[in-house]
Amino acid sequence: MLATYCASAHDSSNSFWEPVTDADRQLKAPLVDKQAGVEAIFWKVHVEDQVLGGRDGRRLLKHYARLKIFDEKGKETAATIDIETPNRTAIVNAVARTVKADGTIVDMKHDAVYERDLVRAGGKKIKVTSFAIPAVEPGAIVEFRYTESHDNPDFLYQRLQFQREYPVERVTYYMKPLPSEYTSYHMSIWPFHCQPSPLKPERDGYESVTLENVPAFHEEPKMMSEANVRPWALLYYRQDDKRDPDKYWAQIGKKRYDDLKLALKVNNQLKQTVAEITAGTQNEATVAVLLQHLWKHMRGFYDPGVTDADRARVKMPKEGWRTAAEILNSGLGTADELNILFAALAANAGLEARPALMPSRQDMYFDPKMAEEYFLDNVDMAVK
């Protein structure tokens, strides 16, 4: 079993700004991309896990970047730093400064951090946290720190992004493996589209992984999903080193179905609900009316309009799933719970429902040889 603990930050993350070297000041041209107007000299991230009590946890990614500005184009790019901020993620403790070519230091004001929506290629709207960097000019160095806070993450996995919107000379992640008294799992790195350094022991029990000379990411219309083109690595914990894909997926399929059966407890309320909404229907029509009922009467856990107070009223079990009846009565469910409820309603209507693990079109192309359930993050229900 995996448990989490509160890790102290690595020593180098406690010193606020690292000394600006003569080499940094004297750098006159980018090293990774000769056409770049701005380049990151380094980008460091410390990964820290915290336990908040009960089953609640938090993962902190503490970022520290140093940029060098070479021309007016780079000045425009670095004047505003945008950090994508998905649901259940917060950007906190943001600080920045500009070290001008003459050595003058200008700190970012606290009110220069704000949230906004951006529209990316293809019309996708994303939420970002933006920093307005002061006094940016060619020849200057821009530094910033911020903490990316994820509430209730899956501590078994973490994506490590190596590529940014400008070239980076050196990207380093520092991770402190969970000690043996908390878990029997061991930490590994699974790289995609890149060849980072092997895990390197650091002080205070940390391990680091580094990728050098990373070009800038350029978004293009109708390109493949980012996970299929950008360099990144999966930080993951597991007990076994090697897996036979066929045996692994057979075990996962059985476990998923066994878990589903435990949640499909039938009661009179479910029977009555199914009888009312499926009266006079059969086969495909039955499936359609069940789905329409769910869309009308149930809400997703993180749907627009669902508040923290709404979620707090839902009593989640310490282990396993809520039963279908509990989900129905609450009117609120996670994506997996809504699938459970649909399966229970379908079973009461005389249909057979089984879970089908599916990859996301917006993520990695899936190969069954990738024997890791993480890559199948969608659970659909197959009904007949």
N, C-alpha and C positions, 0 to 999 in steps of 0.2 A: 504494500500500500504506500501511497505517496502522501507525505505531510509537508507543510510549508513552515518556514521559520522566518524571523526578521533578521536579515543580514545587514551588517554595517557596511558603509560605503568603502570602496577601495581608497587607499591613502591619497592617490593622485587626484581623486575627485573632490577631496576636501579642501585643497588649495584652490583659491577662487580663480585666479588667472595665472596660467603658466607664463614664465618669462618669454617675451618676444625676442627672438634671437637675431643676431646680425644677418644671418642668412635669410630670415623672413623679411627683414627690412630692405635688404639689397636685391631681393628677387625682382627682376625687371620684366620677365616674360613667363607665361604659363609653361609648365613642364609636361602636362598630360595632353593638352590640346592647344596647339600654337595659336588657334583662332579665338580662344576663349577670352572674354573680357574680365572674368572673375574665376578664381580657382580656389578650392578648399585645400589648405596646406595639410590639415588633418581634420578628422571627424571621429570623436571618441564617444562611446556609449557604455555606461556601466548598468548592468542589469541586476536589479535588487528585488527580492521577494519579501513580502510582509504578510503575516497572519494577523487578522483583525479580531479574531474570536469566532468560535463556532466553525462554520464552513466558509466564512467570508475571508477573502484574501485580496491582496493588491500586488500588482507587479509594476515596478517603477523602472523606466528607462531614462537614465540621466545623460543627456546629450551635451557635448561640448565641441564646438566647431570654430575653426579659425580660417578666415577667407582673406585672400589678397586681391585687391582691386587693381586692374591694369589699364582700363580705358573707360570712356564715357558709357559704353554699352554695359560694362561690368558694374559701373556705378549705379545705373538704372536697375540692374538685376538685383544687386545687394541692398538697395535702399529699402526694400520690403521683403522680409522673410516670411514665407507661408508654410505652416505646418498642418498637414491634414489631420483632422480631429474627428474620427468616427464616433458612433454611439458608444457610451460607457467608457469613453476616454476623455481625460482632461489634460490640458497643458498648463502646468503651474511653475512657479519659481523662475519665470523668464527674466533674464538679465542680459544686457548686451553693451558693447562699447565700441567706439571707433578710435583706433590709434592712427592719427594723421601722419603724413610723411615727415612733418617737422617734429614729431614726437608728442604733440598735443593729444591729450586723451579726452574724449567726449562720451559721457555715459548716457545710455538710453533712459528716458524718463519712464516712470511707472505707468503713466497713462498712454504710452505708445504701444501697448499690447491690446489687441481687440479681436473679436471674432467676426467672420463674414462668410458669405457663400461665393464660391467660384464655379464657373462653368468650364468644364474641360472639353477636349476634343470629343466629338460625338454627342455633345449636348448634355453630358452627365454633370449634375450639380453636386458639389462636395462642400462640406463645412471645413473651414480652416481657421487656425489661430494665426494672426499676423503680427509681426513686429515692425515698427517703423524705426529704422536704424538712422541715427543722427550723423550729420557731417561726413557723409560718404564722399570720397573723392579718389581719383586715380592715384595710385601709390600708397593708399591707406590700407590698414589691416582692420578687418571687422571680426569681432569675436562675439559669440553668444552662447549662453547656456539655457537649457530648459529641461523640465522633467515631464515625461510622458507617463501619466498615471492610468493604469487599466484596472478597473474594479472587477473582482471575481473572475480573473482570467483562468484559462486552462494551463496550469503550471507545467503540464507535461510538454507543452509546445510553445515556441516563440519564433516568429520569423525575424531574421536579421537582414535588414535592407542595406545593401552596399551602395546603391546608386542614388544620386541626387540630381537636382536640376542644373547643376554645374559640375565640372570635373573635380575629382577629389584625388589628391596625391596618396593619401593613406587613410583607410577606414579601419578602426579597431573596436571590437566589442570585448568587454571584460565581463565574465560570468563567474559566479561563485557556485560550484555544484552543491546541491543539497547533501549534507553529511549523512553517513550511514545510519546514524541513530534515528533519522527522520524518514529514510526511504532505502529500499534495497535496489532501486533503479539507479542507473548510471547515465551520465550526460554524454551526448554525442552531437556532432554537427553533420548535416547533410547538405552539401552545396549544390546549387543549380546555376548553370550558365556561367560558372566561374571556378577558379582554383585558388581558394584562400589558403593561408598558412595552416599547418596542423595546429591543434590546440597547444598552447604554450603555457606552462606553469608561471604564475605571477606571485607577488607577495600576498600574504593574508589569505591564502587558499583560493585565490582567483585563477582563472584560466582565460587566455585571450586568443582571439582569432583575428587575422589582419588580411585585408585585400588592398593591393596597391595599384595606382594608375588606373582609376576607374573613370571612364568617360562620362559625360553628362547624359542624362536621359532626355530624349526628345520624343514627345508624344506625337503620334501620327494618326490621321483618320483611318478607321477600319483596320487598324493593326490588331495583331493577336493580343490576348489578355496580357497584362503586365507581368504576371508570374511566369509567362512563357518566353519573355524576352529580356527581362531585367536580371542582373546578377543578384542573388540572394542566397541565404542558407537557412535551413530549418534547425533550430536548437530543439532537441527532443530528449526525453528520458524513456528508457525501456530496460527490461530485465535481460532479454535475450539479444545476442549479437547478430545472429543469422536466422532468417526465417524461410521456410519453404512456402512460397506464395499460395499454392493450392491448398495445403493443410491450414495455413493461416486464415484464408478467406472462408473455408468451410467452418472453422471454429467460430469466426466472427458472426457468420450467418446464423449458426445455431444459437449463439449467445443472444443475439439481437431478438430472435424469435422467442426464446425462453423469457427474456425480459418483457417482451410485449404481452405474452400470455398472463404474466403476473398482474399486469395493469388492466387487463380486459375483464375485470370482475363484473359480472352481470347483477343488476338489481332491478326491482320493479319499476323504478323511475326511468331507467334506460329503456326497458321493454315498452313502457307506455309512450315514451317520447318517440321511439322508432315507429310504433304502430300508428301514431297520429300523423307523422310526417310522410310515411310511405304508403298510406292507404291508397289502394287502387293502382299502384305502380309495380313494375318488375324490371329486372336486369338493369340496362343502362339508365333507364328513367329513375330507378331507385337510387343509384349512385348520384345522379344529378340533384335530386331533392335533398339528399343528405348533405351534399356540399353547399347547396343554397341555404340550408338551415344553419350550418356552421358560419358561413359568411355573414348571415344576418344577426345571429345571436352571440357570437363569440368574438373576442378581440385578442390580438396578439400581445404578448407581454410587453413589447416595445413599440406598439403601434402609436402613431400620432394621437395625442389626447389622453393616453394612458399615463397617469402620474405615478410618482414614487409612492404616494399614499395608497393608490390602487394596488400596486405591486406588494406593498407591505401587508395588505390584508390577506394575501394568499399564503397559506401555511404550507411551506414546502417540506417534504419528509427529509430526514437526515440522510437516508439512503434510499436508492431506487426511485421509482416514479410515483406520482399521485395516480389514483385510480381514475378511470374514465368518468365515473360518477362525480368524483371530487372536482375534476376539471370542468365538467358541465355545470355544476352548481356555482362555481366561482365566476363563470363567464369570461375567464381570462386564462391564457395558456401560452407556453413557449411553443415554438414551431414543432418540436417533437411531441409535445403534449397534445397539440391540436391533431396531429397525425394519429396519436393513440386514441383520442376521442372518436375520430372518423372511423378507425378500424373497429372500435367497439360498437358503434352504431351500425356499421356494415355487417358485422358478425350477427347482431341481433336481428338484422333484416334477412338473414339466411345466406349471406355472402361470405366468402373466405378472403381474409385480408392478411397479407404478409408484408413485413418491412423490406424495402428495397433501398440499399445505400447507393447514393448517386453523387458524382462529382458536379461541381458548379461550372457552368459555361464561362463565367467570369474569372475562373481560376485556372489551375494547372490542367493540361491535357493528362488524362489518367491512363496509366498502364498497370494492368493487374500485377506485374512484377514488382510494383511499388507496394510492398506488403506492409502498409501502414494505414490504419483506419482514418487517420487525420485527413487524408486526401479525399475522403468521401464524406463531406460535411453536411450533406443533405439527406434526409430520410423521407422517402416517398412511400406510399402504400400501394402495393399491387393487389388488385381486387378481382375476383372471378366468382 
